[in-house]
């Protein structure tokens, strides 16, 4: 069902909820420029409830059906909205376990979130994790982007996202101040990662470095790119995620 949660910064958080009272809820953190209606988010919503997991998908600020634009796209605001979503789950059903499924930028945010709000037994599944998001976005800053930032306060990345993305200097400063390798700590959460060796957006080497440093369970897809939508790949990602959240062997 469609759901709106009051956000902490004055705008509503637009969500979709597939939850029939299960004691564990997967909160889906979508990728940069994506939305709550991503292909993988929809696949989780179709599949997870029948396996005993509720699913809550939501739009980060300036994504999907969010009513805000570049002023709302700030790393702290994204983390605050994620906290509001988790708090809503706990207010509705105290004792419910919340686990995180993060894709790319959403995986980056999930790791920052767990570092800021540690809890016993925390679990996160990371798909194509952009663990070096600050460096990746810094690579988008060319002369045109600098000129746009100076002229209008934001620039638009050269990519066909679901919705026009506008990146402000404040967002760039936020990224520079939020480094996953600095914020995260070994033992902070149980983490399983799925990453393509041919990912040219968020390089596999960075994911492998994160996994080695923090003890994450990394599943490599030899032919996989950033989207992990090749033959059988999405199905395997889904199976890996569900088995991880349910504590089953895969």
VENHUDA-V654767 format. One record per backbone hydrogen bond with DSSP energy under -0.5 kcal/mol. CO is the residue of the C=O (numbers start at 0). NH is the residue of the N-H. E is the energy in kcal/mol with one decimal. If there is no record, write none. Layout:
CO/NH/E, CO/NH/E
This chain:
0/16/-3.3, 2/14/-3.3, 4/12/-3.2, 6/9/-1.0, 10/6/-1.0, 11/13/-0.7, 12/4/-2.4, 13/58/-2.0, 14/2/-2.1, 15/56/-2.7, 17/54/-2.8, 22/96/-2.8, 23/53/-2.8, 24/26/-0.7, 24/98/-2.5, 25/27/-0.6, 25/55/-2.8, 26/28/-0.5, 26/100/-2.3, 27/29/-0.7, 27/57/-0.8, 28/102/-2.4, 30/33/-1.9, 32/161/-1.7, 32/162/-0.5, 33/63/-0.6, 34/37/-1.4, 37/41/-2.5, 38/42/-2.0, 39/43/-2.3, 40/44/-2.1, 41/45/-1.9, 42/46/-1.8, 43/47/-2.9, 46/49/-0.6, 47/50/-1.9, 47/52/-2.0, 48/51/-1.4, 53/25/-3.2, 54/17/-3.1, 55/27/-2.4, 56/15/-2.6, 57/59/-0.5, 59/62/-1.8, 62/65/-2.7, 68/71/-1.7, 68/72/-0.8, 69/72/-0.6, 71/73/-1.8, 73/77/-2.3, 74/78/-2.2, 75/79/-2.4, 76/80/-2.5, 77/81/-2.1, 78/82/-2.2, 79/83/-2.2, 80/84/-2.1, 81/85/-2.4, 82/86/-2.9, 83/87/-1.9, 84/88/-1.8, 85/89/-2.2, 86/90/-2.3, 87/91/-2.0, 88/92/-2.4, 92/95/-1.9, 96/24/-3.0, 96/98/-0.5, 98/26/-2.9, 99/101/-0.5, 99/124/-2.9, 100/28/-3.3, 101/126/-3.1, 102/105/-2.6, 103/107/-2.0, 103/129/-1.5, 104/108/-2.4, 105/109/-2.2, 106/110/-2.1, 107/111/-2.0, 108/112/-2.7, 109/113/-2.3, 110/114/-1.8, 111/115/-1.9, 112/116/-2.4, 118/121/-1.4, 121/189/-3.0, 122/99/-2.1, 123/125/-0.5, 123/191/-1.9, 124/101/-2.9, 124/126/-0.5, 125/127/-0.6, 125/193/-2.6, 126/103/-2.6, 128/130/-1.5, 129/132/-1.4, 131/134/-0.5, 131/135/-2.3, 132/136/-2.6, 133/137/-1.9, 134/138/-1.2, 136/139/-2.0, 137/140/-1.3, 139/141/-1.1, 141/145/-2.5, 142/146/-2.2, 143/147/-2.5, 144/148/-2.5, 145/149/-2.2, 146/150/-2.1, 147/151/-3.1, 147/152/-0.8, 147/153/-0.8, 148/152/-1.1, 152/168/-0.8, 154/156/-0.5, 154/166/-3.0, 156/158/-2.0, 158/160/-1.6, 165/167/-0.6, 166/154/-1.8, 167/171/-1.9, 168/172/-2.6, 169/173/-2.3, 170/174/-2.4, 171/175/-2.0, 172/176/-1.3, 173/177/-0.6, 174/177/-1.4, 177/179/-0.6, 178/181/-0.7, 178/182/-2.5, 179/183/-2.9, 184/187/-1.8, 188/190/-0.6, 189/123/-2.3, 190/216/-2.7, 191/125/-2.9, 192/218/-3.0, 193/127/-3.1, 194/220/-2.3, 195/198/-1.4, 197/199/-0.6, 198/203/-0.5, 200/202/-0.6, 202/205/-0.8, 202/206/-1.4, 203/207/-2.7, 204/208/-2.0, 205/209/-2.2, 206/210/-2.7, 207/211/-2.4, 208/212/-2.1, 209/213/-2.6, 210/214/-1.2, 210/215/-1.1, 213/186/-0.6, 215/217/-0.9, 216/192/-3.4, 216/218/-0.5, 217/219/-0.6, 218/194/-2.2, 219/221/-0.6, 220/196/-2.5, 220/223/-1.4, 223/197/-2.3, 229/232/-2.0, 229/233/-0.7, 231/235/-1.8, 232/236/-2.7, 233/237/-2.4, 234/238/-2.2, 235/239/-2.8, 236/240/-2.5, 237/241/-2.6, 238/242/-2.3, 239/243/-1.7, 240/244/-2.6, 241/245/-2.1, 242/246/-0.5, 242/247/-2.7, 243/246/-0.8
